[in-house]
Amino acid sequence: MLRRLLAAFIISVLAAAPAMAADIVAEWGSVKMPAAPALKPVKVEPASTALLVLDFDRTNCTADKRPRCFATVPVVTKMLDAARSHGVMVAYSVTPTGKIEDTPPSLAARAGEPVARAGVDKFIGTDLEATLKANGIKTVIVTGVSAHG
């Protein structure tokens, strides 16, 4: 009796479940993108904000190799200068094989600014999270480029 009730329950649940396509490619054309979020002004609290400058490397962030990366350098430089002038903490990352000395000169780290050496997740295997917490950071502004690989 219990087996029949359980079987009936499972069949009713499966019958009520929506039909699903075999894979995401089959549903690709019917997926609706959400509207872009509205941009709103924000107030940066310098004492509790950090600017993260992630994986900029002048050996591959060049006009010919990665033009989008190269085009962002002046914009990030301006943001970096503004952050420093307002006392915002600045932290860097480099790829596991990168060197902080390979950061484009206009984005170069200053003495005392933390540098994390990490793969994709800058918090795994580094002390970045502990450093941010120790400095009372509650907000991070993330800049950077995708490291190849």
Helices and strands as residue ranges (DSSP letters): H 2-16, H 24-27, G 28-30, G 46-48, E 49-54, H 67-85, E 89-94, G 100-102, G 105-107, E 115-117, H 128-134, E 139-144
